[in-house]
Every structure is written in structure tokens, then in C-alpha cells.
Amino acid sequence: LDLDRDHRLWRAFSALSERCQVLLQLVVVVAPPYAEVAETLGIPVGSIGPTRARCLDRLRRLLAADGVT
């Protein structure tokens, strides 16, 4: 079951835009200060949180559509 869930997660993650994939990898996995994320992505610090929220919402919707709750 874990393997199936992981497969579905990565399939949904791969369906995200490249920008969302990079942002989520930085913010969730690497977790540097937002100033570094902003510099790396070339976006204002104040945009990181809202963009992250939109990316996570999109990921949740993709997973829900695939039957993952």
C-alpha cells in the first residue's frame, strides 16, 4: 500500500508545473530561509507563502482526483 501511495504522490507531483516542483522541493525538503528561496527563484519573499499554498492546493486536488485522501 505504501508503494502505491508513493507512486501516486510522485505522479501527482510530476504533474505540477516546474515552478511548483522547484518551490516545494526547496521549501519543504531543503528548507532554507525564505530570502534564499526568493533569490533562487527570482520572486519576492512575500510571494513564497501564497505560491507555496497554491502549489500544495494543486497537489492535494491532483491526489484527490487519483483517489488519495
NUZALUM-213296 format. One record per residue: residue in three letters; x, y negated, z negated of N, C-alpha, C, CB in turn; residue number from 1. Coordinates in steps of 0.02 Angstrom, whole numbers, plus 50000, padded with zeros to 5 digits. Glycine has a CB too. Example, Ala and Ser with C-alpha at 12.3 -4.5 7.8 and 13.67 -1.06 7.14 Angstrom:
% NUZALUM-213296
atom residuo:ALA&npx:50660&npy:50284&npz:49610&capx:50615&capy:50225&capz:49610&cpx:50660&cpy:50165&cpz:49610&cbpx:50565&cbpy:50224&cbpz:49548&num:1 $
atom residuo:SER&npx:50642&npy:50112&npz:49646&capx:50684&capy:50053&capz:49643&cpx:50645&cpy:49998&cpz:49606&cbpx:50704&cbpy:50030&cbpz:49714&num:2 $
This chain:
% NUZALUM-213296
atom residuo:LEU&npx:50041&npy:50060&npz:50000&capx:50000&capy:50000&capz:50000&cpx:50043&cpy:49937&cpz:50000&cbpx:49954&cbpy:50000&cbpz:49940&num:1 $
atom residuo:ASP&npx:50097&npy:49938&npz:49962&capx:50141&capy:49880&capz:49960&cpx:50171&cpy:49866&cpz:50029&cbpx:50197&cbpy:49890&cbpz:49909&num:2 $
atom residuo:LEU&npx:50190&npy:49919&npz:50064&capx:50219&capy:49910&capz:50130&cpx:50168&cpy:49879&cpz:50178&cbpx:50243&cbpy:49978&cbpz:50158&num:3 $
atom residuo:ASP&npx:50106&npy:49901&npz:50175&capx:50054&capy:49873&capz:50217&cpx:50043&cpy:49800&cpz:50201&cbpx:49988&cbpy:49912&cbpz:50209&num:4 $
atom residuo:ARG&npx:50039&npy:49783&npz:50137&capx:50030&capy:49713&capz:50116&cpx:50088&cpy:49670&cpz:50140&cbpx:50024&cbpy:49709&cbpz:50040&num:5 $
atom residuo:ASP&npx:50149&npy:49696&npz:50132&capx:50208&capy:49658&capz:50153&cpx:50208&cpy:49647&cpz:50229&cbpx:50272&cbpy:49695&cbpz:50133&num:6 $
atom residuo:HIS&npx:50188&npy:49698&npz:50266&capx:50185&capy:49692&capz:50338&cpx:50134&cpy:49639&cpz:50359&cbpx:50166&cbpy:49760&cbpz:50370&num:7 $
atom residuo:ARG&npx:50077&npy:49638&npz:50326&capx:50025&capy:49588&capz:50341&cpx:50049&cpy:49518&cpz:50323&cbpx:49960&cbpy:49605&cbpz:50304&num:8 $
atom residuo:LEU&npx:50083&npy:49513&npz:50267&capx:50109&capy:49448&capz:50246&cpx:50158&cpy:49420&cpz:50297&cbpx:50143&cbpy:49454&cbpz:50177&num:9 $
atom residuo:TRP&npx:50207&npy:49461&npz:50318&capx:50256&capy:49438&capz:50366&cpx:50225&cpy:49424&cpz:50435&cbpx:50312&cbpy:49489&cbpz:50374&num:10 $
atom residuo:ARG&npx:50174&npy:49462&npz:50453&capx:50140&capy:49448&capz:50516&cpx:50105&cpy:49380&cpz:50513&cbpx:50088&cbpy:49504&cbpz:50532&num:11 $
atom residuo:ALA&npx:50072&npy:49366&npz:50457&capx:50039&capy:49301&capz:50448&cpx:50091&cpy:49245&cpz:50445&cbpx:49996&cbpy:49301&cbpz:50385&num:12 $
atom residuo:PHE&npx:50145&npy:49257&npz:50409&capx:50198&capy:49206&capz:50404&cpx:50226&cpy:49191&cpz:50473&cbpx:50254&cbpy:49231&cbpz:50357&num:13 $
atom residuo:SER&npx:50235&npy:49242&npz:50514&capx:50262&capy:49232&capz:50582&cpx:50214&cpy:49194&cpz:50626&cbpx:50277&cbpy:49299&cbpz:50613&num:14 $
atom residuo:ALA&npx:50150&npy:49193&npz:50610&capx:50101&capy:49157&capz:50649&cpx:50100&cpy:49082&cpz:50631&cbpx:50031&cbpy:49187&cbpz:50638&num:15 $
atom residuo:LEU&npx:50132&npy:49063&npz:50577&capx:50137&capy:48993&capz:50559&cpx:50182&cpy:48956&cpz:50608&cbpx:50163&cbpy:48984&cbpz:50486&num:16 $
atom residuo:SER&npx:50174&npy:48891&npz:50611&capx:50219&capy:48851&capz:50652&cpx:50291&cpy:48857&cpz:50624&cbpx:50197&cbpy:48776&cbpz:50654&num:17 $
atom residuo:GLU&npx:50338&npy:48843&npz:50667&capx:50408&capy:48847&capz:50645&cpx:50421&cpy:48797&cpz:50588&cbpx:50456&cbpy:48832&cbpz:50704&num:18 $
atom residuo:ARG&npx:50389&npy:48739&npz:50592&capx:50397&capy:48689&capz:50540&cpx:50373&cpy:48716&cpz:50472&cbpx:50359&cbpy:48625&cbpz:50558&num:19 $
atom residuo:CYS&npx:50315&npy:48749&npz:50472&capx:50289&capy:48777&capz:50410&cpx:50334&cpy:48833&cpz:50384&cbpx:50218&cbpy:48804&cbpz:50420&num:20 $
atom residuo:GLN&npx:50358&npy:48874&npz:50429&capx:50402&capy:48929&capz:50408&cpx:50465&cpy:48902&cpz:50375&cbpx:50421&cbpy:48973&cbpz:50469&num:21 $
atom residuo:VAL&npx:50496&npy:48853&npz:50406&capx:50557&capy:48824&capz:50378&cpx:50543&cpy:48790&cpz:50311&cbpx:50589&cbpy:48774&cbpz:50427&num:22 $
atom residuo:LEU&npx:50490&npy:48751&npz:50309&capx:50472&capy:48715&capz:50247&cpx:50460&cpy:48764&cpz:50190&cbpx:50410&cbpy:48671&cbpz:50258&num:23 $
atom residuo:LEU&npx:50420&npy:48816&npz:50203&capx:50405&capy:48864&capz:50149&cpx:50467&cpy:48902&cpz:50128&cbpx:50350&cbpy:48913&cbpz:50172&num:24 $
atom residuo:GLN&npx:50510&npy:48920&npz:50175&capx:50571&capy:48954&capz:50157&cpx:50615&cpy:48910&cpz:50113&cbpx:50610&cbpy:48975&cbpz:50220&num:25 $
atom residuo:LEU&npx:50619&npy:48847&npz:50130&capx:50660&capy:48801&capz:50090&cpx:50629&cpy:48790&cpz:50021&cbpx:50667&cbpy:48734&cbpz:50126&num:26 $
atom residuo:VAL&npx:50566&npy:48771&npz:50020&capx:50534&capy:48750&capz:49957&cpx:50522&cpy:48809&cpz:49910&cbpx:50469&cbpy:48715&cbpz:49971&num:27 $
atom residuo:VAL&npx:50501&npy:48866&npz:49937&capx:50483&capy:48923&capz:49895&cpx:50542&cpy:48968&cpz:49880&cbpx:50428&cbpy:48964&cbpz:49929&num:28 $
atom residuo:VAL&npx:50583&npy:48982&npz:49930&capx:50637&capy:49031&capz:49921&cpx:50701&cpy:48997&cpz:49895&cbpx:50652&cbpy:49067&cbpz:49987&num:29 $
atom residuo:VAL&npx:50724&npy:48946&npz:49930&capx:50787&capy:48913&capz:49912&cpx:50777&cpy:48864&cpz:49855&cbpx:50817&cbpy:48877&cbpz:49974&num:30 $
atom residuo:ALA&npx:50723&npy:48827&npz:49856&capx:50702&capy:48779&capz:49804&cpx:50754&cpy:48725&cpz:49788&cbpx:50687&cbpy:48817&cbpz:49741&num:31 $
atom residuo:PRO&npx:50780&npy:48691&npz:49840&capx:50824&capy:48634&capz:49825&cpx:50781&cpy:48573&cpz:49805&cbpx:50869&cbpy:48616&cbpz:49887&num:32 $
atom residuo:PRO&npx:50812&npy:48521&npz:49781&capx:50774&capy:48460&capz:49765&cpx:50738&cpy:48435&cpz:49828&cbpx:50821&cbpy:48404&cbpz:49737&num:33 $
atom residuo:TYR&npx:50680&npy:48404&npz:49818&capx:50641&capy:48380&capz:49875&cpx:50680&cpy:48332&cpz:49919&cbpx:50577&cbpy:48346&cbpz:49850&num:34 $
atom residuo:ALA&npx:50726&npy:48294&npz:49891&capx:50767&capy:48248&capz:49930&cpx:50807&cpy:48286&cpz:49983&cbpx:50814&cbpy:48207&cbpz:49884&num:35 $
atom residuo:GLU&npx:50833&npy:48344&npz:49964&capx:50870&capy:48385&capz:50012&cpx:50824&cpy:48414&cpz:50066&cbpx:50906&cbpy:48443&cbpz:49976&num:36 $
atom residuo:VAL&npx:50765&npy:48435&npz:50045&capx:50716&capy:48462&capz:50094&cpx:50697&cpy:48407&cpz:50143&cbpx:50652&cbpy:48489&cbpz:50057&num:37 $
atom residuo:ALA&npx:50684&npy:48347&npz:50117&capx:50665&capy:48290&capz:50160&cpx:50720&cpy:48275&cpz:50210&cbpx:50650&cbpy:48228&cbpz:50117&num:38 $
atom residuo:GLU&npx:50782&npy:48275&npz:50187&capx:50838&capy:48261&capz:50232&cpx:50846&cpy:48316&cpz:50284&cbpx:50903&cbpy:48254&cbpz:50191&num:39 $
atom residuo:THR&npx:50840&npy:48378&npz:50263&capx:50847&capy:48435&capz:50309&cpx:50794&cpy:48434&cpz:50364&cbpx:50844&cbpy:48501&cbpz:50271&num:40 $
atom residuo:LEU&npx:50732&npy:48420&npz:50344&capx:50676&capy:48421&capz:50391&cpx:50663&cpy:48354&cpz:50425&cbpx:50614&cbpy:48444&cbpz:50356&num:41 $
atom residuo:GLY&npx:50694&npy:48301&npz:50400&capx:50684&capy:48235&capz:50429&cpx:50615&cpy:48208&cpz:50416&cbpx:50697&cbpy:48238&cbpz:50503&num:42 $
atom residuo:ILE&npx:50588&npy:48221&npz:50356&capx:50522&capy:48195&capz:50338&cpx:50528&cpy:48159&cpz:50271&cbpx:50470&cbpy:48253&cbpz:50335&num:43 $
atom residuo:PRO&npx:50481&npy:48113&npz:50257&capx:50483&capy:48079&capz:50192&cpx:50471&cpy:48127&cpz:50134&cbpx:50430&cbpy:48022&cbpz:50191&num:44 $
atom residuo:VAL&npx:50501&npy:48113&npz:50078&capx:50493&capy:48154&capz:50018&cpx:50419&cpy:48160&cpz:50000&cbpx:50532&cbpy:48123&cbpz:49958&num:45 $
atom residuo:GLY&npx:50381&npy:48106&npz:50007&capx:50311&capy:48107&capz:49990&cpx:50268&cpy:48151&cpz:50035&cbpx:50284&cbpy:48038&cbpz:49991&num:46 $
atom residuo:SER&npx:50295&npy:48172&npz:50091&capx:50258&capy:48216&capz:50137&cpx:50268&cpy:48290&cpz:50123&cbpx:50280&cbpy:48202&cbpz:50208&num:47 $
atom residuo:ILE&npx:50317&npy:48306&npz:50083&capx:50334&capy:48376&capz:50071&cpx:50277&cpy:48413&cpz:50036&cbpx:50398&cbpy:48382&cbpz:50030&num:48 $
atom residuo:GLY&npx:50252&npy:48387&npz:49981&capx:50199&capy:48420&capz:49943&cpx:50136&cpy:48431&cpz:49985&cbpx:50182&cbpy:48380&cbpz:49882&num:49 $
atom residuo:PRO&npx:50109&npy:48378&npz:50017&capx:50049&capy:48388&capz:50058&cpx:50060&cpy:48435&cpz:50117&cbpx:50026&cbpy:48321&cbpz:50083&num:50 $
atom residuo:THR&npx:50119&npy:48432&npz:50147&capx:50133&capy:48476&capz:50203&cpx:50138&cpy:48548&cpz:50179&cbpx:50198&cbpy:48456&cbpz:50239&num:51 $
atom residuo:ARG&npx:50171&npy:48558&npz:50122&capx:50176&capy:48625&capz:50092&cpx:50106&cpy:48652&cpz:50078&cbpx:50218&cbpy:48622&cbpz:50028&num:52 $
atom residuo:ALA&npx:50063&npy:48610&npz:50050&capx:49995&capy:48632&capz:50034&cpx:49957&cpy:48653&cpz:50097&cbpx:49956&cbpy:48576&cbpz:49997&num:53 $
atom residuo:ARG&npx:49964&npy:48614&npz:50151&capx:49931&capy:48632&capz:50214&cpx:49958&cpy:48697&cpz:50242&cbpx:49939&cbpy:48576&cbpz:50266&num:54 $
atom residuo:CYS&npx:50024&npy:48707&npz:50237&capx:50055&capy:48769&capz:50262&cpx:50031&cpy:48829&cpz:50221&cbpx:50132&cbpy:48763&cbpz:50259&num:55 $
atom residuo:LEU&npx:50029&npy:48822&npz:50156&capx:50005&capy:48877&capz:50114&cpx:49931&cpy:48892&cpz:50126&cbpx:50016&cbpy:48861&cbpz:50040&num:56 $
atom residuo:ASP&npx:49892&npy:48840&npz:50137&capx:49821&capy:48850&capz:50153&cpx:49814&cpy:48888&cpz:50218&cbpx:49784&cbpy:48782&cbpz:50157&num:57 $
atom residuo:ARG&npx:49853&npy:48869&npz:50267&capx:49851&capy:48905&capz:50332&cpx:49871&cpy:48978&cpz:50322&cbpx:49898&cbpy:48870&cbpz:50384&num:58 $
atom residuo:LEU&npx:49923&npy:48990&npz:50282&capx:49945&capy:49059&capz:50269&cpx:49890&cpy:49098&cpz:50234&cbpx:50009&cbpy:49059&cbpz:50226&num:59 $
atom residuo:ARG&npx:49857&npy:49067&npz:50185&capx:49802&capy:49101&capz:50150&cpx:49745&cpy:49119&cpz:50198&cbpx:49775&cbpy:49056&cbpz:50094&num:60 $
atom residuo:ARG&npx:49728&npy:49072&npz:50243&capx:49675&capy:49086&capz:50291&cpx:49694&cpy:49142&cpz:50339&cbpx:49658&cbpy:49023&cbpz:50331&num:61 $
atom residuo:LEU&npx:49756&npy:49144&npz:50361&capx:49779&capy:49197&capz:50405&cpx:49776&cpy:49265&cpz:50369&cbpx:49852&cbpy:49183&cbpz:50430&num:62 $
atom residuo:LEU&npx:49797&npy:49265&npz:50306&capx:49795&capy:49328&capz:50267&cpx:49723&cpy:49350&cpz:50256&cbpx:49831&cbpy:49319&cbpz:50200&num:63 $
atom residuo:ALA&npx:49679&npy:49303&npz:50240&capx:49608&capy:49320&capz:50229&cpx:49577&cpy:49349&cpz:50292&cbpx:49569&cbpy:49257&cbpz:50206&num:64 $
atom residuo:ALA&npx:49594&npy:49321&npz:50349&capx:49568&capy:49345&capz:50412&cpx:49592&cpy:49417&cpz:50427&cbpx:49588&cbpy:49299&cbpz:50469&num:65 $
atom residuo:ASP&npx:49650&npy:49434&npz:50397&capx:49678&capy:49501&capz:50406&cpx:49656&cpy:49548&cpz:50349&cbpx:49755&cbpy:49497&cbpz:50410&num:66 $
atom residuo:GLY&npx:49612&npy:49524&npz:50306&capx:49586&capy:49567&capz:50252&cpx:49628&cpy:49569&cpz:50189&cbpx:49578&cbpy:49635&cbpz:50277&num:67 $
atom residuo:VAL&npx:49676&npy:49525&npz:50183&capx:49718&capy:49523&capz:50123&cpx:49689&cpy:49471&cpz:50076&cbpx:49793&cbpy:49507&cbpz:50140&num:68 $
atom residuo:THR&npx:49676&npy:49491&npz:50014&capx:49647&capy:49444&capz:49966&cpx:49696&cpy:49428&cpz:49911&cbpx:49584&cbpy:49472&cbpz:49936&num:69 $
